[in-house]
Amino acid sequence: MVDTVKKHTLIVDNCKKVSLSGLTSVVSIFEKEIEVTTENQRVIIRGVGLNANKLNVEDGTLVVEGDFVASITYTDKAKRLSLKGMFK
């Protein structure tokens, strides 16, 4: 059996614009962090003044613009952040 994973693309333009395709869902959109999922991974974009300018859920595309894109992180889709243990 061949394992087929839907491909995605990510393009960063001058640390001010990010174009993504192949998304399956949008987890959150905030001014400092945008989190989306692809078929098997989470993509977290961090920066300053981030704004989701174009979002097409049917096509799985997103264009993010901002003052500065500081980082893009890939994590395992199954992993979720936990606040357990932070508050005592």
C-alpha positions as CSV (number, residue, x, y, z in Angstrom):
1,M,0.0,0.0,0.0
2,V,1.4,3.4,-1.0
3,D,1.0,6.2,1.6
4,T,-0.2,9.3,-0.2
5,V,0.0,12.5,1.7
6,K,-1.4,15.7,0.1
7,K,1.4,18.1,-0.5
8,H,1.5,21.7,0.6
9,T,3.6,24.7,-0.3
10,L,4.8,27.6,1.7
11,I,6.3,30.8,0.2
12,V,7.9,33.6,2.3
13,D,8.2,36.9,0.5
14,N,10.7,39.4,2.1
15,C,9.7,38.5,5.7
16,K,6.4,40.3,5.3
17,K,4.2,37.9,3.3
18,V,3.5,34.2,3.6
19,S,1.5,32.2,1.0
20,L,0.3,28.7,2.0
21,S,-1.5,26.0,0.0
22,G,-2.6,22.5,0.9
23,L,-4.2,23.5,4.2
24,T,-6.9,21.4,5.9
25,S,-8.0,23.8,8.6
26,V,-7.2,27.0,10.4
27,V,-6.7,26.6,14.2
28,S,-6.3,30.2,15.2
29,I,-5.5,33.7,13.8
30,F,-4.0,36.3,16.1
31,E,-1.9,39.4,15.4
32,K,1.3,37.7,16.7
33,E,0.5,34.0,15.8
34,I,-1.4,32.1,13.1
35,E,-1.8,28.4,13.4
36,V,-3.0,26.1,10.6
37,T,-2.9,22.4,9.8
38,T,-1.9,20.5,6.7
39,E,-2.9,16.8,6.3
40,N,-0.3,15.6,8.7
41,Q,1.4,18.6,10.4
42,R,0.7,21.9,12.2
43,V,2.2,25.1,10.8
44,I,2.7,28.0,13.2
45,I,3.6,31.4,11.8
46,R,4.8,34.0,14.4
47,G,5.5,37.6,13.8
48,V,4.3,41.2,14.3
49,G,1.1,42.6,12.9
50,L,0.0,39.4,11.2
51,N,-3.2,39.6,9.2
52,A,-4.8,36.8,7.1
53,N,-5.6,38.8,4.0
54,K,-6.8,35.9,1.8
55,L,-8.3,32.7,3.1
56,N,-10.0,30.1,0.9
57,V,-11.0,27.1,2.9
58,E,-12.3,25.2,-0.1
59,D,-9.0,25.5,-1.9
60,G,-6.9,25.3,1.2
61,T,-5.0,28.5,0.6
62,L,-4.0,31.3,2.9
63,V,-2.1,34.6,2.4
64,V,-0.7,36.2,5.5
65,E,0.8,39.7,5.5
66,G,2.4,41.6,8.4
67,D,5.0,44.0,9.6
68,F,7.5,41.1,10.2
69,V,7.3,37.3,9.9
70,A,9.7,36.1,12.7
71,S,9.4,32.3,12.4
72,I,7.6,29.4,10.9
73,T,7.4,26.2,12.9
74,Y,6.2,22.7,11.9
75,T,5.0,20.4,14.6
76,D,3.3,17.0,14.6
77,K,-0.4,17.4,14.1
78,A,-1.2,15.0,16.9
79,K,0.7,17.0,19.5
80,R,-1.4,19.6,21.3
81,L,-0.2,22.2,23.7
82,S,-1.1,21.5,27.3
83,L,-1.4,23.9,30.2
84,K,-1.3,21.1,32.6
85,G,1.2,21.7,35.3
86,M,1.7,25.4,34.5
87,F,-0.7,26.5,37.2
88,K,-0.2,25.3,40.8
